[in-house]
Amino acid sequence: MLARKFSPFKFKHGFHLAFITSSSQVSNFRPLNSHLLSNFNSTHYNQYLHQFPSDRPRFFSSESQTCLKLIREGNFDEKTSQNHVICPGCGVHMQGLDPKLPGYFMKPSEKKPDYKMKLDRQPIFDESEISDFIKRGSLNEVNNEPEQLPKTTKFGSKLVVCARCHSLRYYGKVKDVAVENLLPDFDFDHTIGRKLVSTSGARSVVLMVVDAADFDGSFPRKVARLVSDTIDENSVDWKQGKSGNVPRVVLVVTKIDLLPPSLSPTRLEHWVRTRAREGGANKVTSVHLVSAVRGWGLKNLVDDVCKLAGARGNVWAVGAQNAGKSTLINSIGKHATGGEVNELTEAPVPGTTLGIVRVEGVLPGQAKLFDTPGLLHPHQLTTRLTREEQKLVQISKELKPRTYRIKAGYTVHIAGLMRLDLEETSVDTVYVTVWASPYLPLHMGRTENVETMLEHHFGRQLQPPINEERVEELGNWVRRKFHVSGNSWDVSSIDISASGVGWLAVGLKGEARLGVWTYDGIDVTLRNSLIPQRSNHFEVPGFTVSKIVSQADRATNKQPQSKKQKKQKQSKDAVSDSSPLPDNAEDTSPC
């Protein structure tokens, strides 16, 4: 009956709909849009056919379900990715069927090449007489000369990305978080790990991208140990006649524009190599200090990568979430090709890249450059924060020192995320410099009042966490004990960093015992000082001046004032009701 009602063209639409519609939806049947069907070729159709047994009814079957593979392997393999459409912004498999599934996109409508050209309309009263063109409904006479189109306008050149990338690029937020949660976790060992440990085939170059403002938190320790062990095991295979094409490791420290300009590049590189060696990367080929935003160090990085990759190598950009891999690759592409490469999606949102993206046309020859999803580091505090809290923690401007001069029995809070207690010291005072986002409020006070701070100010003056409920959601506070020593008050000797928050630099001439508090599971690292300089102006006790503290103070002070005003109004009304009339007042009562 259904075949009689619809023409063959419309019946073709209904046949494709059979794989996503159940029998209960026959009454609501309507053909799919043509722009959705244009995404499917015969190869997709055959793939869907094999998923259903031949003895089952395929048309409007009651057991039909959406046949969309939710995978994150992207297009790193040319053979297996030929039958899939990959989002050029994030690497997710694109589909035009269900907006509530990952990778949904809408094909833009086709426009004429001159749709952006301005119309040269002339007022009618300026013409000498009414021409025949007005009678035909046109305000402009026909010009026989060919029109010159803008050089930047190219028909069909618009880059089509998924709805999530479109929302991140133009609105700075994920359109639907629930859709993103449907994707499985990125299997690094299965997709990239096996490529890195293989010594046969094309050479692998590993770009380990690390955030300069959160080095220990964003350092990919798992990747560093995996590649270093592979190099150690196969470094002498060439002597035995085996393939010794071991991977090369290039350590790229991004966002160096966030560090103070007074920091010496030589000292920074020595510090980076030391920290990388302690993190498991003992076979680093080269170290590059770059700023993708400012363009610092890109030329040397591109030359080094091209030399190591050769004509057929594979370059893998690996790093933690929000370390700056996509921004770095976009900057490399602009530097190498003059801006003629499709840009990856950039956003200050952890986990922007969902699948592996092969970037074409950047490296010479047949060498390939791959952007990979950010590695999830549970030991980073930013993974537990909401988007609004992450905006406060993320460092987007050049770091400025905030220094305290404290003595034993005092405490320094970094928002509601980290706390340092000076428990005992052999000297009178210790200098503590905070290196963190300027949007995080600070507080310095007596250690004996920390319980009051936790009860009355966490989630209010000390944000994040943004409210009192979030304090319990983030977990329990645990204490780490450190014994530190230094030989100068003028510079900081050691750093105590919390992954995803920042670090505290301590300067003293003597010894001290410190207690550092943060949430359970967050890595706290004791290391040599990254930036030895401190501020010449000291912070005063109490809360630092910030917008968060001011808003919290106004909200706190508003409640007692409103209660006081209400009591005054009630007492005034009571006095007016109970006051007798004066002797000379006239009685206006009708009785």
N, C-alpha and C positions, 0 to 999 in steps of 0.2 A: 504493500500500500504506500509506503513511503517513497518507493522508487517511482510510482506513478505520479505523485504530486510534484516532485522536483524534476527539473530538467537535468540532463547529464552533467552539465557544468556545476550545478548546485549539488548534485548527488556526489560529485567528486569531493566537495568540501565536507560533506557528511561522512564520507569514508575515512578521511584523516581524523575526524572528530571521534571515531569509534574507539580510539585508543585512550581517550581521556574522559569519556562520558559513560555513565552507567545507564541501565535500562530505566531507572526511575527518572531520568532526565530527558526522555524522549519527547515529552510534551513541551519542554522548554528548548527544543532544538533550534539552533540558528547557525548558519554557516560561519566559518572563521573568516577573518579579514584576509584579503589577498596578500597583504604585506607580511602576515605571519607565515602563510604557507610558502612564501618565496624563500624562507630560510631553510626549507627541507628539500633535499634532492633525493634521487633514487637510492643512494647509499643509505641515508637515514631511514628511508621507508623499509628497505630490506632488513636493516638492523632491528626495527620494531617488529617486523613480521616474525623473525626468529624467536622472539620472546614469547610468542603464543603458540601452543600446540595446534596442529592442523585439525584435530577433531573438535576443537572448541569453537563456538560461534564468535567471530571477531567483530561483528557489527553490532554495536550497542550491547555488548556483553555485560552482565551484571557484575562480573569480577574484574572488569577492566580498570586499570589504575594508571596514574601518570607515570610515563616511562622516561624519566629524566635522571641521568647519572649525576650524582652529587659528588664530584671528585675535585681535587685541587692540584692535579699534575700539570695543568697548563699546556703549553705547546713546546716543551723542551725536546720532545721526540718528534721529528718530522714525519715519521711513518705512521705513528698512532694518532697524531693530531690533525691529519689531513681531513678527517671526517667530522671535525668539530670546529665550531666558531668560537674563538677565544677573545675575550675582552682585551683590547690593547692597553687598557689602563690598569687593570688589576689582575688579569690572568684567569678569571673565572670563566667557565663554559657558559656561553650565552644561549638564551632560549627566549622565544617570544610567545609562549603559551600561558604561563601562569605568573602573574606579578607577585605572588606570595612565595615564590621559589627563587633561589639565588640565580643571578645571571640574567634576569629579565631585562629586556630592552624593547624599544619601539623604533621601528625603522622610520627615519625622518621622511616627510613628504618631499617629492621631487619638485624642485623649483626651477624656473627659467633662469638662464645665466644673467639676465639683466633685472632680476627682481629687486636688487638693492639700488638701482640707478634712480636718480631723482627725476621727476617729471617737470619739464619746463613749461608750466602753465602761465599764459599771459592773460591779463584781464580783458574781457570782451570790449570794454569801452575804449581801450587803447587802440583797437583796430579801426581802420578807416571805414570799413563797411563789413557787413556780415558775410562771411565767406561760405562756400559750399561745405567746408569741413565742419562748421558749426551745425549746419543743418543735418549732417550725418552723425552728429553726436560726438565729434572730436574737437578738442581745444587746440591741438597742434597740427600744423600742416605736415604732410609727409615729406621727410627728408630722404632723398635718394642716396645721399652719401652714407657709407657704412659707419656704424656707431663704434666708438672705441671703448671696449670694456675695460674695467680696472684690472690691472695686472694680478692683483691678489684674489680676484674672484674666479674660481674654477668649479665648474659644474661637477658634482659628485665627489668633491674633495673633502667634505666634512667628515671628521672622524666620529664614528659611531661607537659609543661605549655603553656599558650597562647602566641601569637606573641608579645603582649605588654610586658608581663613579661620577655620574652626572650630579648627584646630590652633594658629593664631597667636593667636587670642583667648583660648583657655583654657590653652595650654601654652607659648606664647611662642616657637614654632619652626615651621619649615616641615616638613610631614609627610613629603614626598618631594621632594628636590631634583631628582632625575632627571626627574620629571614636569614640573616648572617649566621645565627646560631645553628641553622640546619646543616651547615657544611661540616664535614668531619675534620678532625684535627690534621694538621699538615704532617705527613710522615716523612721526616727529613731523611731517615736512614734508608727508606725504600726508594725515594726519588733522587736525592742528591748524594747521600752518603756513599752509596755503592759506586757512583761515578767517581768520587774523589779517591776512593781506596783502590781503584783499578789503575794498573800501570800500563795497560795496553791501550791501543787506539790513540785518539787525539790527546794532546797534553792538556791538563787541567790547571788553571790559574785561579786561586781562591782569593777573592777580595774580601778580607775580613774587615767589615765596616764597624767602627766603634765610635760612640758619642764622647767627645772630649769632656763634656760637662758631667757625664756619668760613666766614666771609663770602666770601673769595676762592675757596675750593674749591667752594662750593655756588652761587655766582652763575651764573645761566644766560646766559652770554655770547652764545651763538648766538641765543637768543630776543631778547635785548636789541638786538642788531644788526639782526635781521630786522624787528622792530617799529619801531625808530628809522628805518631806511631807508624803510619804508612811510610813515611819518608825513612824512618829508622830501619824498618824491616826490608825495604827494597833499595836502599841507597847503594848497595854493592852488587846488585843483581847483574849489572852490565859486565862485571868482571867474569861472571859465570856464563855469559852468552845469553842471558835472559833480558827481557824488556825492562829497562830501568827508567821508564818515563814517569818519574814521580811528580806529584803536584808541586807547584810553586805557591808560596804564601806571600801575599802582599797585604800588609797591615795598613789600613787607611783610617786615620783619625779625622773625623769630620767635625764641623761646627767649631773650628778653632777661633772663629770671630767672636765667640761668646767668652773667651778667656781674655784677661787684661792684656793690653799691648806691651806692657812692661816685661812679660814673660819671655825669656830667651828661647828661640827655636831649638838651639843646640841642647839646652838643658831639658826642654820638653821632650825631644826625641830620645835622649838618654833615659828619662823617666818612663817614657812609653815602652821602650825595649825592656826595661827592668820589670815593669808590671806585666807585660806580655809573657815574659819568661816564667814568672811566678804563676801565671794563669794557665800554663801548659803549652804555649807556642814557643818551643825552643828551636824551631827551624824556620825563622822568618827570613824571607829573601830580601825584602826592602820595606821601609817605613815611609809613609807619605802623610804629611800634615796639610790638610786641605780645608777650604771653605767653599762649599758648593754655591752659596748665596753670593759671596764676594768674588768667586772665581780664583781664589788663591790656590796655587799648587797644582792646578789641573793639567797644565802642559807637561810637567815632569811625570805626572801620574799616567797620562795617556801614552807618552813615549815609552815608559817602562812596561806598561801592560802590553802594548803592541809588540815590543821586543820579546817578552816572555811567552806570549801566546803564539807567535809565529803566524804562519799562513793558514793553519787549520785548527788552532787551539780553541778550547772552550773556557770562557771566563765566567766565574760564578760569583755574584755579589751576595755575601752571606752576612747576617748580623741580627741583632735583636730587633724587636718591634720598635718603631719610631727612632731608629738609629740614623736614618737619613739615606737609605740605600737608593730609593727611587729618585730623590732629589739629586743625589750624586750622579746617577746614570743620566738623568736629563741634562745636567750640566756638562757631562762628558760628551753627550751627543751634540749639544750646541757647539761645544768647542771643536769637536772633530769634523762635523758636517756643516757647520754654519747655520744650525737651526732647522735642518731639513729632515728631522727624525720625529716620529710620533712620540709625544710626551706621555710618560707614565703618570698616573694619578698621584698627586702629592697632597697630603693633608696631615695636620698635627693630631691624627687619630691613630692610636696603636693598632697594627694589623690592617693597614690600608691595602697592601698587596695580598690577594687571596690565593693566587696560583703562580706557577712559574711563567714568566713572560720572556720570550726570545726577542731581543731588540735587534732589528736589522739595520744594516748600513752604517754602523758605528766603527767597527774594526775592519781593517783591510783584509783582502783576500776572502777566504772561507771561514775565518775566525768568527766565533759567535759570542755574544754577550747576553747573559741571563740575569734577570732580576728575580729574586726568590722571596717567598713570604717571610715575614719577620719571625724569628724564633721567640717563643713564649718563655720568659724567665719568671717563674713563680716567686723567685727571691727579690724581685723588684716590687716596690710598694705601689707603683703606678698601675700594676695589673689589678689591684683591689679597689682602685678609686673610680668614682663615677666621672662622666665627661666633664662636668662642671668643676669637680675637684682636680682633675688633671690639668685644666686650664690654669689653675693657681700654682701647680707644682712645676709644670714645664717651663724651662728656661728659654726665653726667646730674645732676650737682650743681653748686652755685655754684663758680665758679673761684676758686682761692686761689693767690696768687703764691708762687713758690719762687725766691729770688734768690741768685746767686753773685757773689762779688767775686773776679775773676780777673785775671791779668796775662799778658803775652805768653808763648807757649809752653804754654798750658793749653787744655784741651778740655772741653766739656760734652756729654754724651750724653743724649738722650731715648729711653730704652729702646734697642732695636736698630733704630730707625726714622730718627733724625736726629742730626746731630752738628755742633757749632760749634767751629771752631778760631780762637783769637785769634792770628793770625800775626805781626802787627806793630802797634804803637800808639805814639802820641806822648806818652802819659801813662802813669803807673805802673799804674793799675788801671782796670778797666772793670766796670760792673755789668750782669749778664745775668740777666733774670727769665724763668722758664719759665712759660708759660700753656698747660697741657695737662691731660689727665685725671689725677686724683690716683692712679689705679691704675698709671700708667706709672712705673717706677723710673728714677731719674736717677743719673748718675755724673759726677764732676769729677776730672780728673787731668791728668798731663802728656801733651802731644801725642805725645811719642816712644814712649809705651806703647800707642798705638791698635791696633797689630797684635796685641799680646797680648790686648787687650780683644776684638777681633774673633774670635780663635781660641779663647779659653777662656771667654768670658762671654756672647757673643751666643747667644741661645736658652736661656740658663740664668738668670743674674742679670738680664740685660737682655732682657726679654720685653715685647711680641712682637718678633720671631717666637718661637713657643712652643718649638721645638726646633731642633737644628742643621740638619736637612734643610730646614727652611723658609727658612733664611738664603739658600741658593742658589736656591730657588724664587722668591723675591721679586725677584731680579735683581741687577745690578751697582750698586755705589755710584759716584756721580759727584760731582764737586766744582764748586760755584759760587763765584765770587770776588766779593766786595763791598767797596767803599770807603765807609765811613760816617763821619759827623762829628756832633758834638753840642755843646751849650753849657751843659750842666748835669749834675751828678752826682745831683741830687735826684730827677729824673724821667727816664723813658725817652724817647729822642728818636725812634728808629725801631724798626720791627718787621720780623722776617724770618719769614715764615709758610710752612709746608709744608702743602699741601692734604690734608686728612683727618687731620692729626696735631695741630696747634696752632701756636704761634708763640713766638719768642724776642724779648723786648724788650731793647734795648741802650741803656744810659745812660752817657754819657761827656762830658767837657769837653775836646774835642780831636778827633783823627782816629785811625782804626784801619783795618786791613785784615783782613777776616774770610774764612774758608773754611767754607762750609756744605756738608755731605755728606748725601745721601739717595739713594734708589734712582732709577735711570734712568727718565725719563718722568714723574716727580712734579713738579708745579709748585712752585717756590720764588719767593716774591714779597717784594720790598722795598717797604715802605709807611710812611706816617706812623703813629706809635704810637696804637693804639686805647685802651689803658689806660696812662696815663703813670705811675701809682703803682706802687711796688715794695714789697716786704716789708721791714720793719724788722729782721727776724731773718734772718741769712745761713745758707745751708746749708754744711755742713762738707765737706771733700774726701772722696772715696770714694763709696760707694753710699749712696743714701738708704734710710731705714728703711721697708721695705715687706714685705708678705706674700710676694711673689714672690722677693725677695732672700733672705729667711729660709729659705724652702723649698729654694732652690737651694744655699744654704750648708750646710744639713743634709744634703742629698743628696751634696754634694761631700765633706764631712767624714766621712760614713758609710763611704765606700769605703776610705780609708786605715785607719780604725779597725778595720774588719772584717778587713782583711789583717793588721794588727798582732796582733789577738787570735788569729787563726788560726796565725800563726807562734809565738806564745807557747805555745799549746796543744800544737803539734807538738813544740816543744823540751821541754816538761814531760813529755810522753809518752815521749820518747826518754830522758830522764834516769831516769824511773821504771823503764824496761825494762832499762837498763844498770847500775843500782845493785846491788851484791852484798848478800847476806844478812848480818846482824850475827852476831857470834861466839856470842851466847847464844840465837840463834833456833833453834827446834826444827825438825827436818826432818820434814815431814808427808807426804813422798812414800811411796806404798805399796811402793816397791822397797826 
